[in-house]
Amino acid sequence: MEEIRYRDNRLYCEETFLEDVARQFGTPLYVYSKSSLLDHCRHIERTFDDIEHLSCYAVKANGNREILRLLANEGIGADAGSIGELVLSIEAGFLPEKITFSGVGKGDDEIEFALRNNIHSFNVESEEEINVISEIAERTWTMANILLRVNLDIQTPTHRYTSTGHKHSKFGIERDRALEIAKRISAFPGIKLIGIHSHIGSQITDAETFRNAANEVVAFIQELRSYGIDIKDLNFGGGFGVQYHDFVSHPLLPNDGIQTDSGVTTVNLLKSILPVLKESNCRILIQPGRSIVAHAGVLLTKVLYIKESGGKKFIIVDAGMNDLIRPSLYQAYHQIAPLTLYQSTHELVDVVGPLCETGDFFAQDRTLPAVHRGDFLALLCAGAYGFALSSNYNGRQRPAEIMVDGSECSIIRNRETVQQG
Ligand SMILES: Cc1ncc(COP(=O)(O)O)c(C=O)c1O
């Protein structure tokens, strides 16, 4: 399932030596393993076994058309967060009846587009939004299936920017309010309430947190049913954390030493909550993003300069925060691995990009094998929220994206030109 591995001293993606790819297509460069992508998707699907369910890939994690096409071919659904993601999903081949629409600020045009395309459901976030959806549905002679996204005030051990289930977050509808809305749902003529939705955050590696949330959601569904409200779908969202530390190992690589996400797998997280979710007797929906794509992708970069200053050693690379913003935005960790390992000496370094921002870094005070100008490095587990969050900041061009299938490479997005960027 994990296809980014050292063979002797060289880092491979499937049967392809990554340094050859970097030299052929240039850097910075996103490279994905097709086999890893499909394996992660299939492992999640198999976890459900005989449970009636629908997995909707969260397009925001990586909306590359080829990645979407491959996942649509697996027969799963998609969760879109905008009209752009709705269009991408439909064009990639996801069946509209397997597409969900999430987001706290859906525009009128986006709602109308979703209704006209008969998507599966809207995960709604406020009473005002329900009103608007109902009006647009009436006007367009359609009917909107909705799930109430409920905020059950769950604290999550993740970065505060990726924590969405606590009561001070903008997401979801408070439990009491959601109950009141559900009781009055017939007041909204264009709306059919079919379920409850919950998404408590992203990169959560703690099974206990998920179990608590699952218990709360199931209890809420049972409360709704006690008022005669029919709930068919339980959408538990995404957020299943993945291992970022020590993703690859080699005798010449230092251990990361931080074990917070060691051994975490989506399958194990799901196995620990499915028995709870099953108690709801609902069809179970999930919206995994990161757990399908993160491990399938790497960002390749080249060392431009080595510089010592203020008692520190800086490795200046040609990728920047505009290519991969997670370290700057979330203080997120990405393991950094040379594409060819030839040095047994380790150094304490900062790995930084070329942008005019002090926050433009990939690692600070990190022990890495010594590198030199012209060496290539991989930022690992960069398949999710990597390219998707990239930008043209500082007049830079977004990188190309490559799909590896065994020993074959294909360009799945061209590098932007200066004219486009
Ligand atoms: C509503 C919703 N569902 C699913 C996801 C996917 O989360 P993840 O990539 O952590 O699985 C997100 C991400 O923010 C989200 O907002």
The ligand as a Tripos MOL2 file, in Angstrom:
@<TRIPOS>MOLECULE
LIG
   16    16     1     0     0
SMALL
NO_CHARGES

@<TRIPOS>ATOM
      1 C1        -17.0260   18.8090    5.6610 C.3       1 LIG1
      2 C2        -15.7160   18.1410    5.4360 C.ar      1 LIG1
      3 N1        -15.6950   16.8260    5.1450 N.ar      1 LIG1
      4 C3        -14.5400   16.1700    4.9220 C.ar      1 LIG1
      5 C4        -13.3270   16.8180    4.9890 C.ar      1 LIG1
      6 C5        -12.0840   16.0320    4.7250 C.3       1 LIG1
      7 O1        -11.2610   15.9560    5.8350 O.3       1 LIG1
      8 P1         -9.9740   15.0300    5.7950 P.3       1 LIG1
      9 O2         -9.1980   15.3980    4.6010 O.co2     1 LIG1
     10 O3         -9.2640   15.3530    7.0590 O.co2     1 LIG1
     11 O4        -10.4530   13.6070    5.7520 O.co2     1 LIG1
     12 C6        -13.2940   18.1780    5.3000 C.ar      1 LIG1
     13 C7        -12.0130   18.8610    5.4190 C.2       1 LIG1
     14 O5        -11.8480   19.9230    5.8980 O.2       1 LIG1
     15 C8        -14.5260   18.8540    5.5270 C.ar      1 LIG1
     16 O6        -14.5500   20.1570    5.8110 O.3       1 LIG1
@<TRIPOS>BOND
     1     1     2 1
     2     2     3 ar
     3     2    15 ar
     4     3     4 ar
     5     4     5 ar
     6     5     6 1
     7     5    12 ar
     8     6     7 1
     9     7     8 1
    10     8     9 2
    11     8    10 1
    12     8    11 1
    13    12    13 1
    14    12    15 ar
    15    13    14 2
    16    15    16 1
@<TRIPOS>SUBSTRUCTURE
     1 LIG1         1 GROUP 0 **** ****
